[in-house]
Amino acid sequence: MKITITSIGLADWISDQEPNYPSLEECKLWIINNMKKIKTQYKFSKEDEDEIKMLLYYIPMNHLMNKNIYSQYLEDTLLIETP
């Protein structure tokens, strides 16, 4: 199995930080610290940085969309009149 920044749990860690999502630099430090435990010769790549940026963009957006959908569902459910 190839070890990637996603396979060591970066997306979960970012998601767990809600509502104070980490910065790019905090993510880099987290990755370096966790990769050192697995691979002593880990080198941070441009692809890693691009993946972090993508996660930092889409995870908060996903949380917001889920909250809006859930809120709308609750609103619709509570407005249903029972006979």
N, C-alpha and C positions, 0 to 999 in steps of 0.2 A: 504494500500500500504506500502510495506516495504521500509524504507529509507536506501539507500545505497550511497556510495561515487559517484557512477555514476549518481544516480537519483538527486543528488544536483548539477550536472553540472561540475564535475571534468574534464571529457573528453573535453567538450567545452572550459573550461578555459585553459587547456593545449594546445589545438589546437589554441586558440586565441593568445597564446604567441609566435607563429612562427615568426621569426626563432630562437628566444632565449628561447627555451623550459625550463621550470622550473626544478629544481633538485628534487630529492626524498624528501629532507627536506622541500623545499618550498611547495611541494604538501601536505606534512603532516600538515604543518601549515595552509594551505588554508582549508584543510578538517576540522581540529580541530576548526578553527574560524567559519566556516559555519555550522558545526554540532552543535556547542554550541547554535546557534540561534534557532535550531530546537529541539535538545535533550540536555538538560542540563547535563545528566549523560553519555554522549558519551565516550566510551573507544576505543582507536585505537587498531585494531587487526592485527594479522599476515596476515589474508586474505586481509585486506585493503592494507597492504604494498605490497603484491603480485599483487594485482589488479593495484596499482599505477605503479609498475615496468613494468607490461604488457602494460599499456597505454603509458608510457614513451618510450617503445620500438616500439610499433606499430603505434602510431600516426605520429611521424616524418617519418617513413618508408612509411606510406600511403600517406603523403603529397608529398614525393619524387616521388613515383610511379605515382601519379596523374599528377605531373608536367611533368614527362617524357612522359606520354601518351598524354597529351595536347600538348606538344612541338612537338611530332611526328605527331599528327593530324594537327597542323598548318603547319608544314613542308610539309606534303602530300597535304594539301589543296592549299598551295601557289605554289606548283610545278605543279599543274594541269594546262595544257594549255587550253585556251578557243578558240574555233574555230572562 
